Amino acid sequence: MGFLKPYVFGSKNMSQTSRILIADDNQANCELLDAYLAGLDCEVDFAVDGQDTLDKVKSFKPDLILLDIMMPKLNGFEVCQQIKSDSELKRTMILMVTALNERGDIERAVQAGTDDFLSKPVNQIELVKRVENMLKLKGVTDEVERLRKYIEEMEQQS
């Protein structure tokens, strides 16, 4: 399955390229989301089920996960909850992208810890803008965390 290999879009003129994990058991959905993100300067990898997603999060260390809910082994709600309850992974941004769009589904996604929710069929412009905004937010929160740790270290040295 060739779509499971990571690769980099665009040039690497930034100090660090953003990483996006697309987690969906439907190859056509993965390919569509991948094509929609083609204009972004990011590295993309794929996961085919809930357990694969958790494994890839630990090895690939994505900034953002585009997470389907209806997947084998573990559903997206379970995956999201596990990621957000892990102290080392909880700052990973999660955008649930799913055909489920009932009010209860959105509430359950929020309870699981998702950062945002997008219903299928996905509008390309909306997806790209949300991804860009979520990656910017991730960059800012990472910088705040880095500064917090730096201040802590300076206070300990004083």
Secondary structure, DSSP 8 states (H G I E B T S, - for coil): -GGGS-EE-S---SSS-EEEEEE-S-HHHHHHHHHHTTTS-EEEEEESSHHHHHHHHHHH--SEEEE-SS-SSS-HHHHHHHHHTSTTTTTSEEEEEES--SHHHHHHHHHHT-SEEEESS--HHHHHHHHHHHHHHHHHHHHHHHHHHHHHHHHHH-
